Amino acid sequence: MPARTIKIGHSFDDLRPIAEFVETFCAEEGVPDDAAFHLALVIEEAASNVIRHGFADHAGDGSVSIERQGDSVTVEIVDDGPAFDPLTVPPPDPDQPLMEREIGGLGVEMMRRMTDRQTYRRDAGRNRLTLVKQI
């Protein structure tokens, strides 16, 4: 079955339709509950980062595409915001006291831990983050 796609809106209120889209996809494709939960979390995190950072100073364009291929689900988050490779964000230092840690970066770490493969590329003025989850 071809990838299914939903647009990323410009408001955090637009995250609800994305969550429903992912939930419907996972139910229809027979994605196990634990994998569906991980996918929902990482997609919401990625989409909220696009809204917060990618669209901060312009009314941009973005989308989430999701596709099952055998025993894996591939998600691609695309936006036309400023170039940003989230995979370059260093993991948080677990030895650093919580109150001394820099704000941010935990969502990227969650994406790393809850998916099996992550890639980023900048293509034709668009950020393309691809996440693969084995199911």
C-alpha positions in Angstrom: 0.0 0.0 0.0 1.4 3.5 -0.8 2.4 5.9 1.9 -0.3 8.0 3.5 0.3 11.6 4.1 -1.1 14.4 6.3 -0.2 18.1 6.3 1.4 19.7 9.3 -0.5 22.8 10.3 0.8 25.9 11.9 -0.7 25.6 15.3 -0.3 23.0 18.1 -4.0 22.5 17.8 -3.2 20.8 14.5 -1.4 18.0 16.3 -4.6 16.3 17.2 -5.5 15.4 13.5 -2.0 14.0 13.1 -2.4 11.8 16.2 -5.7 10.5 14.9 -4.1 9.9 11.5 -1.3 7.8 13.1 -3.8 6.0 15.3 -6.0 5.1 12.3 -3.0 4.0 10.2 -1.6 1.7 12.9 -5.0 0.1 13.5 -5.6 -0.5 9.8 -2.1 -1.8 9.3 -2.1 -4.1 12.3 0.8 -2.3 14.0 1.2 -3.8 17.5 0.2 -1.5 20.4 3.7 -0.9 21.7 5.1 0.1 18.3 2.0 2.2 17.6 2.5 4.1 20.9 6.2 4.7 20.0 5.3 5.9 16.5 2.6 8.3 17.9 5.1 9.8 20.4 7.9 10.4 17.9 5.6 11.7 15.2 4.0 14.2 17.6 7.4 15.3 18.8 8.7 15.8 15.3 5.6 17.6 14.1 5.6 19.9 17.2 9.3 20.7 16.5 8.4 21.7 12.9 5.6 23.9 14.2 7.8 25.4 17.0 11.0 25.9 15.1 10.5 25.3 11.4 7.5 27.6 11.1 8.5 30.1 13.8 9.1 33.0 11.4 7.2 32.0 8.3 3.9 30.2 7.4 5.7 27.1 6.1 4.6 23.9 4.5 5.1 20.5 6.0 3.8 16.9 6.0 4.0 13.5 7.7 4.0 10.4 5.5 3.8 6.9 6.9 4.0 3.6 5.2 4.2 -0.1 6.3 6.6 -2.3 4.4 6.6 -5.8 5.7 7.8 -5.8 9.3 8.7 -2.1 9.4 6.9 1.3 9.4 8.7 4.2 7.7 7.8 7.8 8.6 9.0 10.8 6.7 8.6 14.3 8.2 9.1 17.0 5.6 9.1 20.8 6.1 10.4 23.9 4.3 11.8 25.6 7.5 15.4 26.5 8.0 17.9 23.7 7.5 18.2 21.7 10.7 19.5 18.2 11.2 18.0 17.0 14.6 20.3 13.9 14.5 23.3 16.2 15.2 21.8 17.2 18.6 24.1 15.4 21.1 22.4 13.0 23.5 21.8 14.4 27.0 24.6 13.8 29.6 23.0 11.5 32.1 25.7 12.4 34.7 24.8 16.1 34.6 22.3 17.2 37.3 18.8 17.8 35.9 18.7 21.4 36.8 22.0 22.1 35.0 21.0 20.5 31.7 20.3 22.6 28.7 16.6 22.9 27.7 15.7 20.8 24.7 17.2 17.7 23.1 15.1 15.2 25.0 12.6 14.8 22.2 15.4 14.0 19.7 16.8 11.4 22.1 13.3 9.9 22.4 13.2 9.6 18.6 16.5 7.8 18.6 15.4 5.4 21.3 11.9 4.6 20.0 12.8 4.1 16.4 15.3 1.7 14.8 16.8 3.9 12.2 16.9 7.7 11.6 18.2 9.6 8.7 18.1 13.3 7.7 18.7 15.1 4.5 18.2 18.5 3.1 16.7 18.3 -0.4 15.4 21.2 -2.6 15.1 23.6 0.4 13.2 21.0 2.5 14.2 19.1 5.7 13.5 15.4 5.4 13.6 13.3 8.5 13.0 9.6 8.0 12.3 7.3 11.0 12.0 3.5 10.7 10.3 1.4 13.3 10.6 -2.4 13.2 7.4 -4.1 14.3 
